[in-house]
Amino acid sequence: MSVFNRRNAAVGWITWAVGKRVLKRKAKEAAPSIDPETKKPNRSAIALLVAGMVGVLTFWRRRSGDDEPE
């Protein structure tokens, strides 16, 4: 008897498909977004935006200084 057969492949595919949907839904709920009542982004969204901008600026500044000889 083979370990891999059509039934196990179908069950695995269905489990994978359902699991992806569940995880996508959970990720959307957990992601910071705009508050529907006040129409303002929540604090975690603002913090992520600021952290991303600081990271980009740090990378850009460091990369522009690479041309100078030491």
C-alpha positions as CSV (number, residue, x, y, z in Angstrom):
1,M,0.0,0.0,0.0
2,S,1.4,3.4,-1.0
3,V,1.7,6.2,1.4
4,F,0.7,8.7,-1.3
5,N,-2.5,8.1,-3.0
6,R,-5.4,10.1,-4.5
7,R,-7.4,10.3,-1.4
8,N,-4.5,11.6,0.7
9,A,-3.6,14.0,-2.0
10,A,-7.2,15.3,-2.2
11,V,-7.4,15.7,1.6
12,G,-4.1,17.5,1.7
13,W,-5.1,19.8,-1.1
14,I,-8.5,20.7,0.6
15,T,-6.7,21.2,3.9
16,W,-4.2,23.5,2.3
17,A,-6.9,25.5,0.4
18,V,-9.0,26.0,3.6
19,G,-6.0,26.8,5.7
20,K,-4.9,29.5,3.3
21,R,-8.3,31.2,3.4
22,V,-8.4,31.1,7.2
23,L,-4.9,32.5,7.5
24,K,-5.6,35.3,5.0
25,R,-8.7,36.3,6.9
26,K,-6.7,36.3,10.2
27,A,-4.0,38.4,8.6
28,K,-6.4,41.0,7.4
29,E,-8.0,41.3,10.8
30,A,-4.6,41.6,12.5
31,A,-3.2,44.2,10.1
32,P,-3.4,47.8,11.1
33,S,-5.9,49.8,9.2
34,I,-8.1,52.9,9.2
35,D,-10.6,53.3,12.0
36,P,-14.0,53.4,10.4
37,E,-15.5,55.7,13.0
38,T,-12.9,58.5,13.0
39,K,-11.5,57.9,9.5
40,K,-8.0,58.1,10.9
41,P,-5.3,55.4,10.8
42,N,-4.8,53.7,14.1
43,R,-1.6,54.1,16.1
44,S,0.0,50.9,15.0
45,A,-0.4,51.9,11.4
46,I,1.2,55.2,12.0
47,A,4.1,53.6,13.9
48,L,4.7,51.1,11.1
49,L,4.7,54.0,8.6
50,V,7.2,56.0,10.6
51,A,9.5,53.0,11.2
52,G,9.4,52.2,7.5
53,M,10.3,55.7,6.5
54,V,13.2,55.8,9.1
55,G,14.5,52.5,7.7
56,V,14.4,53.7,4.1
57,L,16.1,57.0,4.9
58,T,18.8,55.2,6.9
59,F,19.4,52.8,4.0
60,W,19.5,55.7,1.5
61,R,21.9,57.8,3.6
62,R,24.2,54.9,4.2
63,R,24.2,53.9,0.5
64,S,24.9,57.4,-0.7
65,G,28.0,57.6,1.5
66,D,29.5,54.4,0.1
67,D,31.1,56.2,-2.8
68,E,33.6,58.1,-0.6
69,P,37.0,56.4,-0.1
70,E,38.0,55.6,3.4
